[in-house]
Structures are given as C-alpha cells and as structure tokens.
Amino acid sequence: MLTSLVYRSSLAALVLGAGATFASSAAAQVAPGSTLRFTGMADAIDLGSPGVLLDFDKRVTADPLGGTGTFASLNPKLKKSGSEPAKGANGSIRSITVGNGPQSVRKFVQFGPYKFDLEYVPSGVYGQDDCYVAPEVGQRCTPYQSPGYELSPFYLENLAAAPGSDAMFTALVKFDVAGLVTAHGITSGFTGTFTTMFEGVSYQEALGGLEQYGMEDIPFTGIFVADGPAFRVMALSAQTTVTPEPSTVVLMAIGLAGVMIVARSRRRRV
C-alpha cells in the first residue's frame, strides 16, 4: 500500500513537472507576428564589392510602444499623466557589412533575453533604370554592388521634400535582413527591415556622397518581425548575378558622372 502511494505520488509529480515544462516552453516561444521596433545611429563606409560597412553605435533603443506580441514584454509600464515619457528598453547591435547573401553574425541585436542572429541579407528587387539618371520624385532603384554587377541589398526611393522646405527631395533607403531569434532556449525565425531618410538630397546625391566620403551619424529605424521558418525561404532563394549589356554600362557611367556634376553645382550655389 505504501509502495503504491509512493508510486502514485511520484507519477503525479512527474506529470505536473512535465506540464509545467511544456507550459513554460510554450510561453517562452516567440509568437509569430510579434514585432520589435527600435532606433539607433550608424556611420557608413562604401567598401566596394564586399558592400557597405555599417559601423553601428553599440546601443539601440526600443520604441516604448513598438513591441507587440511576445516583444510587448519589452515595453515599459505606462507612467502617470504629467510624468516624464516612458523610455524604451536599451539593447545592443553589432556592426556589419551590408552585402547580399549569407551572413553569420551571432547576437547581431539583443534586447533582454531576445538574441537575434543575422543569417541572410537578400538582394533588393527594384530596377536599375532610375539608378544613374538625373533625380526626379518617384524614382526607385536597387543599385549594383560596385565594382561588379550583383544587385545590392538596398531599396532607394526619391520622395518629395517636406512642405515648406527649400529642397526638392528626401532620399529613402532600406534593406532587409533575416535570421534566428532565441529566448529561453527556444529559437524562431525572424525577418527585418532597416530604414533611414536623407532630408534635402536625392538618392543619387546620397550615393555619390557615400562613395566619395562616407557618412556619419545616420539615424535609422529597425523593425523585426518573428515569422517562424519564413527566413529559410529567403536564405535558400537562388541569387542571380545580373550582367548588363555593354551599352548599359556606358549609360550608367555617363549618368553617374552627370549626377555628380549636378551635385557639385548645387553645393557651389549653397
């Protein structure tokens, strides 16, 4: 009888323990669709064929209201009205070279228990016809990764400058990333987008400045979305190296030279 009671007690403890483990594992998983939004600063240097070196300021800050789903745990508790605005959680980020293809950067971004490992940077999908021509509002471009002709990861777009501005353009620059997010021993996939805007210049002028001088203190926004195994689709996508016709190469060279002349003349007028 005593042996039976001990057996039943042990079995109950085992079942309860297994249930607790399962519950904690389920709670630790990053729910698909969970979103994390954060901001930071970076310097940029064009390295040519390897890509663009983004030397990040090591600290990034989560948007106080930018976490949804599982990442909502990073949102600060709301303060009483009249008090200082709540500050977002601080995290860390590691510098990378943004070139398309497989990447391997462990703890690329980390907020609290959430560790984001970078695995892949896909090529941009905009065309090249508007990359090396005189700037106009509405143009979109994915430039080649100089000096070769692989497509870079960047999405470039010329927007109209804000009303009241003396400038004509605002350049919008984006690139995507994909990888793995791990928390409490549970790993999921994620995809993300980094975005920045250059007020007062076109993306043609921004490209010229990057190639000649580099850029400093660029503010950016990152948005990461947990989405299960979707990153594998991106990582396994075949990369196509596009080799333009000789006439296209000549037009690109002429167009870029024209853009640089326009940029110089604008600077002289300023």
N, C-alpha and C positions, 0 to 999 in steps of 0.2 A: 504494500500500500504506500509506504513512504517512498519507495523507489519510483512508483507510478506518479506520485505527486511531484517529485523532483524532476521527472522526465517532462511532465506536462508544463511545469514552470519554466524549464529550460527552453522548451519548444515555443512557448508564448513569448519569451524574451527574444528568441531568435526571429520570430515573425515580426514582432514590434520593431526590433532593430533594423530588419530589412526594410520595413515600411518607412521608417524614419530616414534611412539612407536614400531610398528611392525618392521620397518627398524632397529631401534637401538637394538631390541631384537635379530633380525637375525644376526646383526653384532657382538653382544656380545657372541653368541654361539661359542663353541669351535668346529671348523670344524673337522670331523672325519679324522684321519690320521695325524693330527698336532702332531709334535714331539718336545719334550724338552729334551735336553741333558745337564747334569750338573755333577760337581765333588765335592768331599769333603773328609773328613777324619773321621775315627771312631776307637774306641777301642772295642775289642770283649772279652766276658767272657762266657764260657760254663756253663749254669745253669742246665744241665741235662735234665730231661723230659720237662720242660717248653720251652726249646730251647736255642738259643744263644742271649745274650744281646748285642745289638749294641749301644754303647754309642757314638752317633754322635757328632762331633764338630758342634755347632749350625749353623754355617754359611756354605752354599753351594754356588757355583758359576756356573752360566750358561755358557755353551760353547758360545763364541762370535758369532759363526756361526752355532750353534747347534739347533737353533729354526726354525721350519718350520711351514707352515700353520698359524694358529692363533697365535702360540707361537713365530713366527718371530718378533712380536712386542717387544719382549724382547732383540732382537739382537741390539747391539749398532750401531750407524751410523758409516759408514766407514770413517776413518781419511785419511788425505792427505798422500801421499807416503813420507817416510822419518820420519814420526812422530812415537811416541810410538804405539805399537799394541793396538788395542781397547780391553777394558776389558769387560768381561761378567757381566750381572746383578747379584747382590747378592740376595740370598734367605735364607730361614731358614728351618731347619729339626729337627724333634723331635726323641729322642731315642726310640727304640722298642726292644721287644724280638721276634726274628725270630723263630716262631714255626708255624707249619702248621695249617690251619683252619681259622675261622672267626676272624677278628681283628676289633678294633674300636679306631682309632687314628685320632681325628679331627685336621685339619691343620698339617698333617704329614709333608708335604712340602708346602712351599708358596713362590711364586715369584710374586711380584707386586700384581695385582688383582686376580691371579690364586691361589686358595686354593685347595690342593689335600688331600682328606680324605682317609686314608687307611681303607679298608673294609675286605680284604681277602689275605691270603698268601697260595698259593697252594703247595702241595707236589711236590718234584722233581720226574722225571719219568725215570731216569737212573736205571740200575740194581744194585745189591749188590754183585755180584760175584767178582768184582775187588776192593771192598772197603777195605778188610782186608787181602791183599796178598802183596808180595814184589812189589815195584813200577816198572812200565815199561811205556815207552812212548806210548800214545794212549789209556791208561786206562780211563774209565769213571765210575762214581759211584754216587749214591744217598744214603748216609748212613742212618742208623736208628737213630731215635731221642732217645738217651740213657736216662735212662736205659731200656726203653720199646722198642717195635718193630714197632712203627709207622714210616712211612717214613718221613724224614726231608724235608724241602723245598729246600735243596741245590743240585746244579749240580756241581760236581767236575770232573776235567779232567787234566790228566798229559800231558803237552806239552813238546817238546824238548826245551832245553835251547837255548838261542840266540847264533849264531855262534861266536866263539872266547871265550865263557865263559868256565870256568873250571867246572861248574856244569853240571849235566845231565838233570835236569828237571826245568820246570816252572809250578806251580800249578795254574790252572784257577778255580775260584769259582764264582758261580752265584746263585741268587734266584729271583723269580718273585713276583710281588705284583699286586693287583687290587683294584679299589675303584672309588671314585667320584671326579671330578674336577668342581669347581664352580667359576664363574666370572660374576660380574654384575647381580647377581641373577639367572643366568642360569646354570643348572647343567648337566653334561655329564659324561659318564663312561670313565675310562682310565685303561690301563694295563701298567706295567713297569718291568724293569729288573735292578738289581744292580749287578755289576761285579767288581771283583778285581783279581789281579795276584800276586803270591808269587814267586819272582825270586830265583832260586837256590835250591828250595826244591820241593819234590813231595807232592801231597795232603795227602798221608799217614803221612808224617812227619808234615805237617801243622796241621792235625787233632790231632796228638799226642801233639804238642806244645800248641794248643788251650785248650785241655782237662787238661793239667798239669799246664800251666802258664797263659793262656790268651794271648791276643795280643794287641799291642798298635800302634797307628799312622798308621792305614791301609788306604791307598788311595783307593778310589772307584769311579766308574762312574755310574751314574743313567741315564736311558733313559725311559721317559714316553711317551706313545702314546695315544691320545684321540681316542676312538673307539666306541662311542655310548653305547649301552646296553650290549656289549660283556662281561663286568665284571660279569653280573648276571649269565651267563652260568658257569663261573668259580666258583662263590660263591655257586651255587646250585649243583655243582658236588658232588656226593657221595664220602666220604673219606673212603678208605679201610684200615683197620688195618691188616698188614701182620704179622702173627706169624710163624717164621721159625721153621723147624724141629729141634729136639734136636741136631742132627749131625751138622746142620748148625751153631748152637750156639757154639758148641765146636770148629769148624773150624774157626769161627770169632775170638774167644778168642785166639787160637793159632796163627792165622795170625797177629792179632794186637800186640801180645807180640813179635813176630818176627820182625815186623816193628819197634817197639820201640828199640829193641836191635840193629838193623841196624842203626837207627838214632843216638843212643848213641855212637856207634863205630865210626861213621863219625865225630861226634863232637870231640871225643878224638884225631882223626888224625889231625883235624884242629887246 
